[in-house]
Amino acid sequence: MSGRNGPLGPKGLREIHWGDPVAAAHAVLDEHLGPRTEIARNPHRSQAWAKDLVRAPGLLEPVQAAIGPDVAVENTFLVIKWPGQDFEVPWHQDGIDDRIELDPQRSVSAWLALTNAPPGSGCLYVVPCSQRRGYLPYHLEDDTGASRGRAQAADVPDGLVGTPLTCTAGQGVLMDVRLLHRSGSNRVRGVRIGLSIRYVTPEGIQMRDGSTPKVDPVSGTGW
């Protein structure tokens, strides 16, 4: 396994089918439809549907195949894109910000479709093989911006489009934590719900802000 390629091979991503999304999608809509929530951080620590989902065999097995048997969740990030609302997430890499830096050989990111993500819905756009450039310079978007505090990659060519990843509910993608990706606003009729997860193994996380890592083990005995 090449350090430049990472645990998911030359393209830096792997498409998966993680399970049945119906119960999770209903639970999300029951909780967030009224307030029109767009972002919910770490639902796996408080919501039964998310606690179950991060341990789903269809998801956990390919994660373990990529980074080993001892796996923990470092972070989950629920994103709900309501129809007709401006909500773009700029180009970014999941493995680095002012708080953390993940070891690309000991971590992997997952994006899961809880609802269909067709073209125009705010589906993911990725740049295959971009993990080979390593971590890029970035700046943080403030919490009033559409990316809500994410680390926006600064070293990205103007006009970069990327490859769309259109998914049906229950599908998803594993990504190298250095892989460049973004998403646009939802311009179709239905809501688009996605869950991002950062998985790490022991010694896979460096805290850049001096805090103590907080992870939630989901498999293995090395914790």
N, C-alpha and C positions, 0 to 999 in steps of 0.2 A: 504494500500500500504506500503510495507516494505521499509525502507530506504536502506537496502542492495540490495533488488531487483531493486528498482527504478521504474519509471513511465511506463516501458514497460514490467514489469513482470519478472519472474524468469530467462528467457533466455537472457533478456536484448536487444532484437531486435524484430522487427515486419516487415514482408515483405508487400509491398504495390504496387499498380498499380497507378501511379500518373498522367498519361495522354498520349497524342500523342507526341512523340519526334521528328517528322520529321522536323518541322520548326526550332526547336532549333538546331538539328544536322546539318542541312544545313547552318544555320547562323554561327555556330562554324567553319565549314570547309571553308566557304567563307573567314572568317577572318584569320584563322590560318594555312591553308594548305601550303601557300607559305613559310612563315618563319619557319614552322615546330615547332610551339609553343608547349611546354609541360605543362606549368603551367600558369594560368591566375588567379590572385587574385581579388576577389570581382567583378565579371562581373555583378552582380545584380545592381550595382551602375552606370553602363554605357551602358549596352546592353539591348535592348528591350526584346529579347527572355528570358533573365535571370530575368528581372523584372517581367515578366508575370509568369515564371515558379515557382518562390518562393511563388507565390500566387495561384497556381493551386489548385482547390478544392480537387482533388484526393490526394494531398499532405497535404494541410493545415488542412483539416478536421481530419485526424488521428493525426496530430501534436497537434491540439487543444484538441482532446480526451485524449491525454497523459498528457499535461501540462497546459491546461486551455485556455480560450478564448483570453487572451491578449498575443499576440505573436509578436516578432520582430526577424529580421535576424541580427545576430552579425557578420557573416562572410560567404562568399561563396568562393569556391576553385575549379576551373575548372582544371581537369587533362586529358590530351590527351596522350594516349600511342600509338605511331606509330609502325607499324609492324617492328620487328627485332631490335628495339632499346633497349639498356639496361636501364631500368628505374624501379627500385624496391622501394617501400615504406615500410620501416621496421615496426615492431610491434609498435603501438602507441595507445594513447587514445586521443579523440578529445577535451576533456574538460579542458585540462591543458597544459600550457607552461610557458615561462618566462613572458608573457604578461598578461595572464588571468587565472582564475579558475572559471569554471561554476558550479553552484549548480546543482547536479544531479537530484534533485526533481523539478527544475524549468527550465530545458533545455533538449534538445534532438538533436541528430545529424541525418542528412539524407544523404544517398548516392543514387544518381539517375543515372540510365543507359540511356544515350542519344543514344547509339548504343548497339548492342548486346554485351554481355560479357560472352562468352562461356569459357569452360576450356582452359587454355593456353593463354588467351587474356590479362592476368593481372587482372583477376577478384578479388574481395575481398575474403580474408580468415578471418574468425572471430573465436573467442573463446567464444561460448555461456556460459552464467553465469559468465564470468570473471569480470563483473562489481561488483560482490559481494566482491571482494578483495579491492575495493576502488581505489583511485588514487595511482599509483605506482611511484617509483623513475624513473627519466628520465634524458636524456641528449640531447642537441640540436645537430642535424646534421648541418654541415656548408653548405652554399649555393652552394658549388661545388659538394656535394654528391647527390645521386639519390633522397633522400627524401626532398631536397631543404629547409632545415631549420626547419623541423618538430621536435617535441619532441619525440624522440625515447625512448620507454620504456626500462629501463635497467634491471628490475627484471623479465626476461622472461627465462624459461628453454631452454637450448640448444636443438635444434631439434624439437621445437614446430611447428606443421603443421597447426592446425586449421581446420575449416570446410569451404569448398568453397561455395560461393554464386554466382551461375551462373544466370545471368539475361538476359532477352530479353529487347530490347529497349522499354522504357515506364514503366518498372518495377523499383523497388528500395527497400531500406530497411531503416527503422528508427532504430537508435541504441542509447542505453544509452551512455552518453558522457564518461563513464568510461570503455566501452567495448573495449577489445583488438582486433585490426584488422590490416591487412597488405594487400599488393598486390604485385604481381611479374611483370616481364617484359612481353610484348606482343609478343608471338611467333606464332601467327596465321596471316592470310593474311590481314584481315581488321583492320581499326583503332578502338581503344576502347576509348570512350569518357565518362567520368563520372563527375558529379557535386556533391560536398560535401557542405552541408549547416549546419550551427549551428544556431538553433532556441533557443531563450530565452524568459522568461517572466520578468516582472518588478522584480527587486532585484535578478535576477538570475545570475548576472555576478559580479565577483570581479576582479578589475584590480590590478594585482600584481606589475606592473611597475610604479604605481602612476599616470598613464594617466587617462583621462576622457573616460568612455565607449562611443562608437559610435555604435548605433544600428539603424536599419531601421524598424519601426513598420509596420506590414502587417495586423493586425487584433486587435480588441478590443478597449477599451476606457481608459485603465489604464496607458497610457503613458503621 
